[in-house]
Amino acid sequence: MNAARFTFTRLRYTSGDWDTDQRMPSNILNSLLEYTTIPINTQEKIIDLSSNEIFASPFCYLSGHKLVQFNAQERSNFKQYVQNGGFVFADDCNHDIDGLFARSFEAQMSALFGAHALKKIPATHPIYSSFFKFEKGPPNTSFELNGWGDDLIHDYLKAIEINGRIAVLYSNKDYGCEWDYDFRNKRFLAEDNTKFGVNIVLYAMGA
């Protein structure tokens, strides 16, 4: 029965700092519980990118601030996982298009899938309407609006598509830290900023 439940799976990799935004998964899981009828596992699952466990996880999350330098087994697993229909949401906690995480992660994707595989996706992409409607594309984060990081508002996300669907969704917007708060504090927000997280999960699950 648990096999049919959505599990928020975080990828642990040997380089950098993989364990950022530790409250974010429970916040997103709470939103799925609040807005949808998807059966969920209520605990985040952490697995090694080098482990075969990744192939049993249809949705995976990867984040960090520092260098991303996959070892040989991590590279092999990542590529095989993506090509076999898996979905990875990768989020740069520096919210900086020229930061260390951004440069190194994009270099890893180029090495694995080709120099032009990671492309900007338009605001009309189905991921922006898979549950909630985001007519202007990806919602901004408070970090961008406050001028942190590279002092830019990133009005796009990037993705690697396999067979017409996103397989790797890549964000410079730092959604992980934006959603890294106790879910009970959402009642103090004028607008629940985790709604786009619901869209990402629903899209990944084939909505």
N, C-alpha and C positions, 0 to 999 in steps of 0.2 A: 504493500500500500504506500509506503514512504517513497517508493521509486517514482510515483506520479506527482509527488509534491515538489514545489519549487524550493530549491536550496540556493542560498546566496553563498557562492564559493569564492574564496579569496586565494589568489596564487602567491605562494611564497617562492621567491627566487634568491639565488645565492649572493648576488651583488646588491648594492644599494640598500634602501630601507623600504621593505614591502609592507610593513605593518602600520601604515598611516591611518588616519581617520577611523579610529576603532569603534566609535558609536554609530557610524553611518549605516552599517548593514542592518542593525536592529531598527533604525529609523525607517529605512526603505521597506523592511518587512512589515512594520506597523502600517505603513501607507498601503501596501498591498492588501493587508487585512481590512483596512478601513474603507478602501475604495473598490475593491474587486472581490470576487468569490474564489479566487485561485487558492487551492490548498497549499500551505507553506510549511516548511520546517522552520521553527522559530529561532534556531540558533545558526549563526554563521558557521560555515565549514572552511577550515584552512587546509590547503593541500600543497605539497611541493610541486612546482612546475615540472620537475624531473620525474615525478611519480606517474605511474599508469592510471592512478585515480582520476586524473584529469579527463580521461576518455569516458568516464561515467557522469561527467558534470556538463550539462548542456549550456550553462551560463557560468562565466568566470569573470572575476574582477582583478585588475592589476593596477597598482599605484605606487607612488614614491616621489621623493625629492631629488635623489642622487643618481649616480651612474647606473644605467641598466646594461649589463654585459652578461648575456646568457651563456652558460657553458654548453658543451656539445649536446648533452642529453636534453637540456632545457630548450635549445633551438629545435632539436628534432621533434620533441613533444609539441611545442607550440605550433610548428608548421603542420604537423600531422593532424593535430586537434582542429585547427582552423579549416584545413582542406577537407576534413571529414564531417563538417557541418556544425562545429562548435562555435560559440559566440564569446568574444572577449571584450569587455568594456575596460579600456585603459585610460587612466586619468592622471594628468600631471599636477601634482600638488604645489608646484612652483607657479602655476598659472602664468607661464612665461615661454614664449615660442622659441627663445634662444637659450633657455636654461639647460642645465646639465641633463636632467631627466628627458626633456624634450629632444635634445640633440641625439642622445644615446638611444632612446627608444625608437626614434624615427630611423636611425641608422640600422638598428636591429631589424626593423620591418623591411627596409630596403634590401638588406642582405638576404632575408628569407623569401621575399615575395617580388622583388624587383624595384628599381628606383622610382617607378611611377605608380606603384600599386596603392599607396596611401594617398587618397584624393579628398579634396573638399566635397562635402555633400550639400546640395541646395536646400533652401528653407522649405521647399515643397516635398522633401523626402518623406516617405510614409512614417518614419520614426517620430516625426513631429505631430502625427495625428493618430498614432496607434491606440491611444486612449483619450488623453486630454489633447486639446488643439493648441498648438503653438505656431501661429500664423507667421511669426517673424523668425522662425527658426529657433536655435538654442537659447533658452532664457539666460540672462546675465547673472553673474554671481556678485555678491557684495565685495569680494576681493578685487574684482575688475573695476567696479564702480568707485572703490575707494582709492584706486590708483596704485595698488600694490603690484608686485611682479614687474612685468614689462610695461605697465601703464597703458595697456591697450584693452579695448573691448573686443573680444574675439567673436565675430558675428557668424562663425561657422564651426562645424566639427569636421574631422577627417575620418575616413573609413577605408577599409579594404573590403571589397565586395567579392564574393564567390558565388557564381551562378545567379547573379542578380540580387543577392541579399547581402546585407552587412554581416561580415564575419569578425572584423575587428573595428570597434568604434573607439575613436581616439579624441580625447578632449584636453585642451589647454586651459580650461575654464576653472579647474579645481572644484568640481562638484563634490568630490569626496569630503573636503573640508567644509564646504558650504552646508553639507547635510550632516556634519559631524557634531550632533548635539542630541541630548536626551529627547526622545520622541514626544514626551509629555509637554515639552516646551513649545510645540507647534501651535498650541492654542494662543500664544502671544503674538503670532505672526499675522499680519494683515492678509497674506496669501501664503498658503502652504508651498514652500519652495522645493519640496520633494516630489512634486507631481511629475516632473520630467523623468525622475527615476522610475516611476511607475511605467511611463512610456517605454523606457529602455528595456525593462524586464518584459513587458508585454510583447514588444517587437521581437526580442530574442526568443521568446517562446512561440513565435509564429503567428502573432495576432495580425 
